[in-house]
Amino acid sequence: MSDSQPVVFIVTIARFPLGNLVATPGALENIPNSEIQTALNRHMVGDWGELDPHDVRVNENALAHGGRLLSAYASTQGVRFYIITEADRSATTVLLPEEY
């Protein structure tokens, strides 16, 4: 009999394509890659992070009718950053607010 634990897979379905993934030098220097990946996963399923209700509505409208998508997150070290997917879904950028 094996003492191993069962493997659990969590499947998430992206609500939109991310296109080409890019990150600014500031984002790459200040945010761990694992935290960028976690935030990208949240972004693509529509967890917009730390947005106010108005900006959440803007994103939901952009999903339905086309438009740019913006998410805002903070790293475990408190570094705020954005993820922006272009309206045509050709690219998604990770960047710091001062790089916007």
C-alpha positions, -999 to +999 in steps of 0.1 A: +000+000+000+013+035-010+016+064+014+014+089-014-013+116-015-037+117-044-029+143-070-055+171-074-057+191-106-074+224-107-085+234-141-093+270-149-107+282-181-093+315-195-120+340-203-098+356-231-065+350-248-035+367-234-016+370-267+021+377-265+033+379-229+057+407-220+070+423-189+088+456-183+123+456-167+109+471-135+083+443-132+109+416-138+133+432-113+108+437-085+083+409-087+092+372-084+084+351-115+061+328-095+040+358-084+038+371-119+025+337-130+000+336-102-013+371-111-015+361-148-036+331-139-059+354-119-061+379-147-070+355-174-099+340-154-113+375-146-100+380-111-090+416-116-073+420-082-074+453-064-098+473-087-126+495-075-162+484-086-162+509-115-131+495-130-144+459-126-175+470-146-153+485-173-134+452-176-166+431-177-179+454-204-146+451-223-150+413-222-185+415-236-179+443-262-142+445-268-117+467-250-085+468-230-084+447-197-066+460-166-058+442-134-040+455-103-021+433-078+005+436-051+033+412-046+040+396-012+066+423-007+040+450-013+051+460-048+020+471-067+018+461-104-006+461-133-014+435-160-029+450-192-043+429-221-047+449-253-082+453-267-073+431-297-059+405-273-026+405-292-005+411-261-005+412-223+020+433-204+031+431-167+043+465-155+048+487-125+024+517-121+053+542-127+060+524-160+025+529-173 
